[in-house]
Amino acid sequence: MIRYLIGRLAGVVLILFAVCLFTYLIFFQLSPDPAVMICGKTCTEERIGAIREALGLDRPFLSQFGAFLGGIFAGRDYGSGATLVHCPAPCLGYSFQTDESVWSMITARLPVSATLAVGAAVLWLLVGVAAGLLSAVRQGTWWDRGAMALALGGISVPNYVLALVLQYVLVVKLEWLPFPSDVAFSDDPARWFQSYLMPWMVLAAGYACLYARLTRTQVIETLSENFLRTARAKGLSRPLVLRRHALRPALTPVTTLFGMDFAGLLGGALITETVFGLGGIGKLAADSIAKNDQPVIMAVTLLAAFFVVVGNVVVDLVYTALDPRVRIR
């Protein structure tokens, strides 16, 4: 296990290094000159040169990239003398539009994205896995056909359409929920729950339908295995056979999918956050892309990559707890 973890962590470091190198190359070498983006098109050549020197863009590429990596772990300095600005670790640079620390912008918006991701994940796991299990147990019945038809329809409906429908019905017509807003849990727990309930539903709907179909398929396949017949022959109760022997192995592919989906959502749910006006990572990314704010876009890209890579490692470790047939060698 220790050797496996060391190997996986080494792989994570290499992948993140490659992602950093690739994103830095794209945003600071192949994109428009960052100095021009900061200064504007009417800026003088002298001013552009001074900005390039302050950002270290006048140095060779490897030196620039080394300074960027060093800034993440140890901080870095921009400029010199009276214009010296120290960026503490983890330093991801400063926004071209607001001069605000990119790390501060990320950390200020991460709680919103994390709240959306965790709430939606709990909802889609409970609904999707439960619906898929019931459909598998009642295969061929009206429940199975109706649930799978509903799941297929749910996958086909775009998030923004469902968001607009729920807003109209739950907020405008029935007035059961307020329009979502960035309310802190510590300020008003009830208002916080009401504000996030509709985004959770919108974000979880498509995933729940997908997980229901996947769970159904995997449970039906697992129920035909020989070890299930042996468990029944031993006289084990049907609920115990389903819970311990059928569901756990069937959840292995579901776990893989969940790890990737959840990690991706931590990097921002762009459509949901934009439709509901929530200030999360996804909304930050959309605004930064519209303004071509390169440091912020690059930071969001690195954050999303970090969550996906770490999520992949966690999924591999969870496998052994769910399915005893999987062993780490």
C-alpha positions in Angstrom: 0.0 0.0 0.0 2.8 2.5 0.9 4.7 1.7 -2.3 1.4 2.2 -4.3 0.7 5.5 -2.6 4.3 6.8 -3.2 4.0 5.8 -6.9 0.6 7.5 -7.3 1.8 10.7 -5.6 4.8 10.8 -7.8 2.5 10.4 -10.8 0.3 13.3 -9.4 3.4 15.5 -9.2 4.5 14.8 -12.7 1.0 15.3 -14.1 0.5 18.6 -12.3 4.0 19.7 -13.4 3.0 19.0 -17.0 -0.3 20.8 -16.6 1.6 23.9 -15.2 4.1 23.8 -18.0 1.4 23.5 -20.7 -0.9 26.2 -19.3 2.0 28.6 -18.7 3.1 28.1 -22.3 -0.4 28.7 -23.6 -1.2 31.8 -21.6 2.1 33.5 -21.4 3.9 32.5 -24.6 1.3 31.7 -27.3 -1.3 34.2 -26.2 -1.3 38.0 -26.7 1.5 39.9 -24.9 0.4 40.1 -21.2 2.2 43.5 -20.9 0.0 44.9 -23.7 -3.1 43.4 -22.0 -2.3 45.2 -18.8 -1.2 48.5 -20.3 -3.7 48.8 -23.2 -3.3 49.3 -26.9 -2.5 53.0 -26.6 0.3 52.4 -24.2 3.9 53.5 -25.1 6.6 51.0 -25.9 8.6 52.3 -22.9 5.7 51.5 -20.6 5.1 48.1 -22.1 8.8 47.3 -21.7 8.7 48.4 -18.0 5.7 46.1 -17.4 7.4 43.2 -19.1 10.5 43.7 -16.9 8.4 43.9 -13.7 6.6 40.7 -14.6 9.9 39.0 -15.6 8.6 38.5 -19.1 11.9 39.8 -20.6 13.7 36.7 -19.3 14.0 33.3 -21.1 11.0 31.0 -21.0 12.5 28.5 -18.6 13.5 31.3 -16.2 10.0 32.7 -16.3 8.4 29.3 -15.7 10.8 28.6 -12.8 9.9 31.9 -11.2 6.2 31.0 -11.6 6.6 27.6 -9.9 8.8 29.1 -7.2 6.0 31.6 -6.5 3.5 28.9 -5.9 5.6 27.3 -3.1 7.7 30.2 -1.8 6.2 33.5 -3.2 7.9 35.9 -5.5 8.7 39.5 -6.1 7.5 41.7 -8.9 9.5 44.7 -10.0 12.4 46.2 -8.0 13.2 49.2 -5.9 10.3 51.5 -5.1 8.0 49.5 -7.4 8.8 46.2 -5.7 5.7 44.1 -4.9 5.9 40.9 -2.9 3.4 38.2 -3.7 3.2 35.7 -0.8 2.9 32.0 -1.4 0.9 30.5 -3.0 1.4 33.2 -5.6 -0.6 32.8 -8.8 0.0 36.4 -10.0 -2.4 39.4 -10.1 -5.4 40.0 -12.2 -4.8 42.1 -15.3 -8.2 43.8 -14.8 -8.4 44.5 -11.0 -4.8 44.1 -9.8 -6.2 41.8 -7.1 -4.3 38.7 -6.0 -5.5 35.7 -8.0 -5.2 33.5 -5.0 -7.4 35.8 -3.0 -9.9 35.8 -5.8 -9.9 32.0 -6.0 -10.2 31.5 -2.2 -13.0 34.0 -2.0 -15.1 32.1 -4.5 -14.2 28.5 -3.7 -16.7 28.1 -0.8 -19.6 28.8 -3.2 -18.4 26.2 -5.7 -17.6 23.7 -2.9 -21.1 24.2 -1.4 -22.7 23.7 -4.9 -20.6 20.6 -5.5 -21.1 18.9 -2.2 -24.8 19.6 -2.0 -25.5 18.5 -5.6 -23.2 15.4 -5.2 -25.1 14.2 -2.1 -28.4 14.7 -3.9 -27.5 13.0 -7.1 -25.9 10.0 -5.3 -28.9 9.4 -3.0 -31.5 9.8 -5.8 -29.5 8.2 -8.7 -28.1 5.1 -6.9 -31.4 4.4 -5.1 -33.4 4.7 -8.3 -31.0 2.5 -10.2 -31.0 -0.1 -7.5 -34.8 -0.2 -7.4 -35.0 -0.4 -11.2 -32.6 -3.3 -11.2 -34.5 -5.2 -8.5 -37.8 -4.6 -10.3 -36.5 -5.1 -13.7 -39.2 -5.1 -16.4 -41.9 -3.6 -14.2 -43.7 -0.4 -14.7 -41.4 1.2 -12.1 -38.3 0.2 -14.1 -39.6 1.4 -17.4 -40.9 4.7 -16.0 -37.8 5.5 -14.0 -35.5 4.8 -17.0 -37.7 6.8 -19.3 -37.6 9.7 -16.9 -33.8 9.3 -16.5 -33.3 9.4 -20.3 -35.5 12.5 -20.5 -33.6 14.1 -17.6 -30.2 13.6 -19.3 -31.6 15.2 -22.5 -32.7 18.5 -20.7 -29.9 21.2 -20.6 -29.1 22.6 -17.2 -30.1 26.2 -18.1 -33.5 25.1 -19.4 -34.2 23.3 -16.1 -32.9 26.3 -14.2 -35.2 28.7 -15.9 -38.2 26.4 -15.5 -37.6 25.9 -11.7 -37.1 29.7 -11.3 -40.4 30.4 -12.9 -42.3 27.7 -11.0 -40.7 27.8 -7.5 -39.7 31.4 -7.3 -42.1 33.4 -9.4 -45.4 31.4 -9.4 -45.4 29.4 -6.2 -43.0 31.7 -4.2 -41.7 28.6 -2.3 -38.0 29.6 -2.6 -36.1 32.9 -2.8 -33.9 33.6 -5.8 -30.4 32.1 -5.1 -27.9 34.5 -3.5 -24.5 34.2 -1.8 -25.7 33.8 1.7 -23.2 32.5 4.3 -24.3 29.5 6.5 -23.2 31.3 9.6 -25.4 34.4 8.8 -28.7 32.6 8.2 -28.7 28.8 7.9 -32.4 28.7 6.7 -31.8 31.3 4.1 -28.6 29.6 3.0 -30.4 26.3 2.5 -33.2 27.9 0.6 -30.8 29.8 -1.6 -28.8 26.8 -2.6 -31.6 24.2 -2.9 -32.6 25.1 -6.4 -29.0 25.2 -7.8 -28.4 21.8 -6.1 -31.5 20.4 -7.9 -30.5 21.8 -11.2 -26.9 20.7 -10.9 -27.8 17.2 -9.6 -30.6 16.4 -12.1 -28.6 15.3 -15.0 -26.0 13.4 -12.9 -28.8 11.6 -11.0 -30.3 10.4 -14.2 -27.0 9.2 -15.5 -26.1 7.5 -12.3 -29.5 5.8 -12.1 -29.0 4.2 -15.5 -25.4 3.2 -14.8 -26.3 1.7 -11.4 -29.2 -0.3 -12.8 -27.0 -1.8 -15.5 -24.2 -2.7 -13.1 -26.5 -4.2 -10.5 -28.3 -6.3 -13.1 -25.0 -7.6 -14.3 -23.8 -8.3 -10.8 -26.9 -10.2 -9.9 -26.1 -12.8 -12.6 -22.7 -13.6 -11.1 -22.0 -17.0 -9.6 -21.1 -15.6 -6.1 -24.6 -14.1 -5.9 -26.1 -17.5 -6.5 -23.8 -18.9 -3.8 -24.9 -16.2 -1.3 -28.6 -17.0 -2.0 -27.9 -20.8 -1.6 -26.4 -20.2 1.8 -29.8 -18.8 2.9 -28.8 -15.1 3.2 -31.7 -12.7 3.2 -32.5 -10.8 0.0 -31.7 -7.3 1.5 -28.4 -8.5 2.8 -27.5 -10.1 -0.6 -28.4 -6.9 -2.4 -26.6 -4.6 0.0 -23.4 -6.5 0.8 -22.9 -8.7 -2.3 -24.6 -7.0 -5.2 -24.5 -3.2 -4.6 -20.9 -2.8 -3.5 -19.2 -4.4 -6.5 -21.7 -2.6 -8.8 -20.6 0.7 -7.4 -17.1 0.4 -8.7 -17.7 2.1 -12.0 -20.1 4.5 -10.3 -17.3 5.5 -8.0 -15.0 6.2 -10.9 -17.5 8.4 -12.5 -18.4 10.2 -9.3 -14.7 11.0 -8.5 -14.3 12.7 -11.9 -17.6 14.5 -11.8 -17.2 15.8 -8.3 -13.6 16.9 -8.8 -14.7 18.7 -12.0 -17.5 20.5 -10.1 -15.0 21.8 -7.5 -13.4 23.6 -10.4 -16.6 25.5 -11.0 -20.1 24.8 -12.3 -20.1 27.4 -15.0 -23.6 27.2 -16.3 -25.4 26.8 -13.0 -23.3 29.6 -11.3 -23.9 31.9 -14.3 -27.6 31.3 -14.6 -28.2 31.9 -10.8 -25.6 34.6 -10.5 -23.6 32.8 -7.8 -20.1 34.1 -7.4 -18.2 30.7 -7.6 -15.2 29.6 -9.5 -17.2 28.9 -12.7 -18.6 32.4 -12.8 -15.1 33.8 -12.1 -13.8 31.7 -15.1 -16.6 33.0 -17.4 -15.9 36.6 -16.5 -12.2 36.2 -16.9 -12.5 34.6 -20.3 -14.7 37.4 -21.4 -12.1 39.9 -20.3 -9.1 37.8 -21.4 -7.7 38.0 -17.8 -4.9 35.4 -18.4 -3.6 34.9 -14.8 -7.1 34.2 -13.5 -8.0 31.8 -16.4 -4.7 30.0 -15.8 -5.3 29.7 -12.1 -8.7 28.2 -12.6 -7.3 25.7 -15.1 -4.6 24.6 -12.6 -7.2 24.4 -9.8 -9.5 22.2 -11.9 -6.6 20.0 -12.9 -5.5 19.6 -9.3 -8.9 18.5 -8.2 -9.3 16.0 -11.0 -5.9 14.4 -10.5 -6.3 14.1 -6.7 -9.9 12.8 -7.2 -8.5 10.1 -9.4 -6.1 8.9 -6.7 -8.9 8.9 -4.1 -11.1 6.9 -6.3 -8.4 4.2 -6.7 -8.1 3.9 -3.0 -11.9 3.7 -2.5 -12.0 0.7 -4.9 -10.6 -1.7 -2.3 -13.2 -0.8 0.3 -16.1 -1.3 -2.2 -15.0 -4.4 -4.0 -12.8 -7.1 -2.3 -11.9 -8.4 -5.7 -9.8 -5.4 -6.3 -6.4 -5.5 -4.6 -3.6 -3.0 -4.7 -0.3 -4.7 -5.4 
